[in-house]
Amino acid sequence: MEVSFVENQAVVTDIDSLNTILRKGDILLSIDGETINDIIENKKMFISASNHDAFLRVISTELVQTNKEQLQVKYDRGGKEFSDFVTCLPISKVNLYSRISKAKPLLRYVGDSILCVYLGSTIGGSIPDKIEANGIIIDLRCYPNGKKVKGYWDFEQLYPTTQPFAAITTGSIENHGLFHFKRVNYAGVMHENPSYYKGVKVLIVNEITQSQAEYMAMKYKCSPNTYIIGSTTAGADGDITFLPLPGGLRTSLTGLGIYYPDGTEAQRIGILPDIWIKPTIKGIRQGRDELLEKAVEIINSKREI
């Protein structure tokens, strides 16, 4: 079962087990007699997140994690309150990566010949050398599947020429605490590319968009005629260094600072959309992907200008 915070409420957004009576769009009110707000208050001191949206993403998974075989759940469905028990599964039977990587095709067409690219595809595939479509939607509500998805890193068809997209800072070994700009990273090809894709491109992001997905959003955004829609991303990109701690514990940190070429910080803040839009409880109950619908709407409106 997948829970997300929608309209400031804990909402069931996906069901991966037939052993639950819950449905998409149900609003969780309490778990084992403890209200959702109380659970958040009790757990928030233990949650590490770069911004509020990322915090809600993390706490939403904590709500239904337990060592018990059952949880008593009170929930709202269509304005009526219900209470029932849900069966809990052992972690060995749970897909811990279901939020960031799904069995969806890498490439599919939606609307009027609009190409939708889902970089978290577990099916995999390759970015085509030539794109023929009335628009491109790149769904970054995932983590890029580098093992199965090929060609997404360069995606040279998007750029007429090379463009700077990120500035990197590193720490000084000689002067602890001092960080300096080390390099600027570029997207696109070094030569002119007159055959680049000139249609409208829309990137979809939200709080699940983290690390390399955020980096790709920065990279794709510098291509012409590109818009970002959705909500604040996780604000957590850069390399990862793991640090062992006493007691068999382990934590991680990044030693790189990630900025836009103009010096604007990307970490903690996240990627800010051009057009803000979030799912609604009504849309989830209807089985709609409102962000994808908005992306299609934007491409169609821009094509008509």
C-alpha positions in Angstrom: 0.0 0.0 0.0 1.3 3.4 -0.9 0.3 6.5 1.1 1.0 10.1 0.1 0.1 13.5 1.5 -2.5 15.0 -0.8 -4.3 18.2 0.2 -2.6 18.0 3.6 -4.1 14.6 4.3 -2.6 11.1 4.3 -4.3 9.4 1.3 -4.0 5.9 -0.1 -2.5 6.5 -3.6 -1.7 2.9 -4.7 -2.7 -0.6 -3.7 -0.2 -3.4 -4.3 -1.9 -6.1 -2.1 -5.2 -7.9 -2.4 -5.1 -8.3 1.4 -6.4 -4.8 2.2 -9.9 -3.4 2.2 -8.5 0.1 1.5 -9.0 1.8 -1.9 -7.2 4.5 -3.7 -8.4 7.9 -2.4 -9.2 6.7 1.1 -8.1 9.3 3.7 -6.3 7.7 6.7 -7.5 9.2 10.0 -5.8 7.1 12.6 -3.7 3.9 13.0 -4.1 1.7 16.0 -6.0 4.5 17.7 -3.3 7.1 17.1 -4.3 10.0 14.9 -2.1 10.8 11.8 -1.2 14.2 13.3 0.0 12.6 16.5 2.1 10.0 14.6 3.7 12.8 12.7 4.5 14.7 15.9 6.0 11.7 17.5 8.2 10.7 14.6 9.3 14.0 13.1 12.4 14.4 15.3 13.7 11.2 13.7 13.0 12.1 10.1 15.8 13.6 8.0 14.6 15.6 4.9 15.8 18.7 3.0 12.4 20.4 2.8 8.8 20.0 4.0 7.5 18.2 0.9 10.4 15.7 1.2 9.6 15.3 4.9 5.9 14.4 4.1 7.1 11.9 1.5 9.3 10.1 4.1 6.7 10.2 6.9 4.1 8.8 4.6 6.0 5.6 4.4 6.6 5.5 8.1 2.9 5.6 8.8 2.2 2.0 7.9 5.6 0.4 8.9 5.2 -1.9 11.8 6.3 -5.2 13.4 2.7 -6.2 13.9 0.8 -8.6 11.7 -2.3 -6.3 11.6 -3.0 -2.6 11.9 -6.4 -1.1 12.9 -7.1 1.7 10.5 -9.7 4.4 10.7 -10.3 6.1 7.4 -12.6 8.4 5.4 -14.2 7.2 2.2 -16.4 9.7 0.4 -17.3 11.6 3.6 -18.1 8.4 5.6 -15.8 7.1 8.3 -14.9 3.4 8.5 -12.7 1.3 10.7 -11.1 -2.1 9.9 -8.0 -4.2 10.1 -5.4 -4.4 7.4 -2.9 -7.3 7.1 0.8 -6.4 7.2 3.3 -8.0 5.0 6.9 -8.9 5.8 9.5 -6.6 4.3 10.7 -9.4 2.1 7.4 -9.3 0.2 7.3 -5.5 -0.1 8.7 -3.6 -3.0 10.6 -0.8 -1.3 11.2 1.0 -4.5 7.7 1.0 -5.9 7.5 4.8 -5.6 10.6 5.5 -7.7 10.6 2.7 -10.2 7.6 1.2 -11.8 6.8 -1.5 -14.4 5.7 1.2 -16.9 7.1 1.4 -20.4 9.9 3.8 -21.0 8.2 5.3 -24.1 4.5 5.6 -24.8 2.3 8.0 -26.7 -0.5 10.0 -25.0 -3.0 12.4 -26.3 -2.4 13.6 -29.9 0.9 11.8 -30.6 2.7 13.2 -27.6 5.7 11.1 -26.5 5.8 10.4 -22.7 9.2 9.3 -21.4 9.3 7.6 -17.9 12.9 7.3 -16.8 12.1 5.0 -13.8 10.9 2.2 -16.1 11.7 -1.3 -14.9 10.9 -2.6 -18.4 13.7 -0.5 -19.8 14.7 0.5 -23.3 16.6 3.2 -25.2 15.9 6.8 -26.0 15.4 6.9 -29.8 17.9 8.6 -32.0 15.2 10.5 -33.7 12.0 11.8 -32.1 8.8 12.3 -34.1 6.1 13.6 -31.8 3.8 16.6 -31.3 5.5 17.2 -27.9 7.5 15.4 -25.3 6.6 14.8 -21.6 9.5 13.6 -19.4 8.1 12.1 -16.2 10.7 12.6 -13.5 8.5 11.4 -10.6 10.9 8.5 -10.2 14.6 7.7 -10.0 16.3 7.1 -13.4 16.9 3.4 -14.0 20.5 3.5 -15.2 20.7 -0.2 -15.6 17.7 -0.6 -18.0 17.2 2.8 -19.5 19.8 3.8 -22.1 20.5 7.2 -23.6 18.7 9.4 -21.0 21.8 11.0 -19.7 22.9 12.7 -22.9 19.5 13.0 -24.7 21.3 15.1 -27.3 18.2 15.5 -29.5 17.0 18.1 -27.0 19.7 20.7 -27.5 20.7 23.0 -30.4 24.2 23.4 -28.9 25.9 23.0 -25.5 24.4 24.8 -22.5 25.6 25.2 -18.9 23.1 23.7 -16.4 24.9 23.1 -13.1 27.8 24.6 -11.0 29.5 22.3 -8.5 31.3 23.2 -5.3 33.7 21.0 -3.3 35.2 21.3 0.2 38.8 22.2 0.8 41.1 19.7 2.4 43.5 22.4 3.6 40.8 24.7 5.0 38.0 22.7 6.6 34.6 24.3 6.1 35.7 26.2 3.0 33.9 25.3 -0.2 34.7 26.7 -3.6 33.3 26.4 -7.1 35.1 23.5 -8.9 33.4 23.3 -12.3 30.4 24.0 -14.4 28.7 21.1 -16.1 27.2 21.3 -19.6 24.4 19.7 -21.5 24.1 19.1 -25.2 26.6 18.7 -28.0 29.7 20.9 -28.5 28.8 21.5 -32.2 25.7 23.1 -33.6 22.7 20.7 -33.9 20.2 22.1 -36.4 18.1 18.9 -36.3 17.4 19.1 -32.5 13.8 18.5 -31.4 12.0 21.9 -31.6 8.7 20.9 -30.2 7.3 21.7 -26.7 8.8 19.7 -23.8 7.3 19.4 -20.3 9.1 17.9 -17.3 6.9 16.6 -14.5 8.4 16.7 -11.0 7.3 16.3 -7.3 8.7 15.3 -3.9 9.7 11.9 -5.3 12.1 13.7 -7.7 15.4 13.4 -5.9 19.1 13.3 -6.5 19.9 12.3 -10.1 16.3 12.9 -11.1 16.7 16.5 -9.9 19.9 16.8 -11.7 18.3 15.6 -14.9 15.5 18.2 -14.5 18.2 20.9 -14.3 19.9 19.5 -17.4 16.7 19.0 -19.5 15.4 22.4 -18.5 18.2 24.3 -20.4 16.8 22.9 -23.7 14.6 25.4 -25.6 10.9 25.4 -25.2 10.9 23.4 -22.0 8.5 23.8 -19.0 8.6 22.2 -15.6 5.3 21.5 -13.9 4.4 19.9 -10.5 5.7 20.8 -7.0 8.8 21.1 -5.0 11.4 18.3 -5.4 13.3 16.7 -2.6 16.3 19.2 -2.7 18.8 16.4 -2.1 21.3 16.0 -5.0 25.0 15.5 -5.1 27.3 12.5 -4.6 26.8 10.2 -1.7 29.4 9.3 1.0 28.5 6.6 3.5 29.7 7.0 7.1 29.8 4.0 9.5 28.8 4.8 13.1 29.2 2.9 16.4 26.7 0.2 17.0 26.5 -1.0 13.4 24.7 2.2 12.3 25.4 4.0 9.0 24.6 7.5 7.7 25.3 9.3 4.5 26.1 12.8 3.3 27.1 14.6 0.2 30.4 16.5 -0.2 29.3 18.4 -3.3 27.2 21.6 -3.5 24.8 21.8 -6.5 23.9 25.2 -7.9 22.5 26.6 -11.1 25.1 28.4 -13.3 24.0 31.8 -11.9 24.8 30.6 -8.3 21.2 29.8 -7.2 21.2 26.9 -4.8 19.4 23.7 -5.7 20.0 21.7 -2.6 17.4 21.9 0.2 15.3 24.2 -2.0 14.7 21.7 -4.8 13.7 22.3 -8.4 11.0 24.9 -8.5 8.3 24.4 -11.2 7.3 27.0 -13.8 3.7 25.8 -13.3 2.6 24.6 -9.9 0.1 21.7 -9.8 -0.5 18.9 -7.3 -2.9 15.9 -7.4 -6.3 16.1 -5.7 -8.1 13.5 -3.7 -10.9 13.6 -6.2 -8.5 12.9 -9.0 -6.9 10.0 -7.2 -10.4 8.4 -6.5 -11.2 8.8 -10.2 -7.9 7.1 -11.2 -6.6 10.2 -13.0 -3.0 11.4 -13.4 -3.8 15.1 -13.2 -0.1 16.2 -13.7 0.1 14.2 -16.9 -3.2 15.7 -18.0 -1.8 19.2 -17.4 1.4 18.4 -19.3 -0.7 17.3 -22.3 -2.8 20.5 -22.0 0.3 22.7 -22.0 1.8 21.1 -25.0 -1.5 21.4 -27.0 -1.9 25.0 -26.0 1.7 25.9 -26.9 1.3 24.2 -30.3 -1.7 26.3 -31.1 0.1 29.6 -30.6 
